[in-house]
């Protein structure tokens, strides 16, 4: 029998904060993907997961001893409007394991059928969206960006019905936890302060254990989440990632990226870029992501307020409001610091210059890219070539090859000030942080279409292999690094995986 050492604190410590549920049965499961490296990291035997018992588990047909499947309760602001009850409508937390690094990790299903929180749908998922979550999650992990990850994707052998019949699939997802801003909103909106307190103490113990039992810990939790989110959003911005649906139920307490639905990577640089078919007003455009993160954190602050002050004491309430407001107001500076740190690395600069001058230099670079419709990823990559003394690959990206000259002169003057070594050393550092390969949207769609429509996993496997080595310029993957034709990018849309 397949054995996994589950230790399920969420089920054990938070009764009443979830609904017990079971996965649907998959009639004819088959393995589409197994993440052997992640299995090893979790202390699981990949060979066992790849066998009949493992397939039965990963299809939801036979759960190992120790699993306690449950659907988590949460609320959320979706495109600015509050939904007091969302919850896991097609996901189940199976349990937790302690990985080889001593870290607690959730193992959960996505697309496992209806739960008590389902809102009219079948709770299932299609092959394409689950493989998208695999590709983007693995790409983010390889880029060093905190992310949930796919342990496995299993075809269920049945069709799911959306606009058209689609082959069904089940994703097994691993996360530091599935706690969300919306989890706190759920209990705060109901005035269930005791459960809210239980949840907050659990979150602190799990993600910020040094705060456990300390005075002011709930405010400190807010501050810790704000710091994690500031660093995360800065990383998104520095690789051109657009989440697409930054609802409060899609913002984690752990600081991991979660729920890869209508997400995409920007090609030609434009802060107004939106790919999501459901974001008609551009609320979650690339350039808005830092502002939305701050807005979401303000909603977390509101949810935590009942834990910080006695509701009958107006003075205490006012003090708590002032304290959380100060944390939210600090977010812009935290984000700017994280963003500048990343941009300096991408520009090959050591932190020896004036912060405002370096920030202006980076903004000038981005303004240049936008004015010339230059590919975001390749521009940064070819800037490393310029650092090494070869400007031609960079200039070739611009319609006007002379356009970068004034900015390049400023950049070289700044480089000369920091003692960062010769051009070759600077270029080598830059190539470690400026990827050559990202999940180009047309290549992602190409791989998902082949897998979903024809059962052909070849393109997916090639793309996944390239994404796991994003900084290596391998000629075998050259076609995957090329931007899509402009007319294709202009018409590109992504859709929610439900």
Helices and strands as residue ranges (DSSP letters): H 9-13, E 18-20, E 30-34, H 36-41, H 46-49, H 52-58, E 70-72, E 76-78, E 81-83, E 91-98, E 104-110, E 125-126, H 127-142, E 149-161, E 165-175, H 181-189, H 193-207, G 209-211, H 217-239, E 241-242, G 248-250, E 264-265, G 286-288, H 289-308, H 314-347, H 355-372, H 376-387, H 392-395, H 405-415, H 423-431, H 441-454, H 458-467, G 475-477, H 478-481, H 486-490
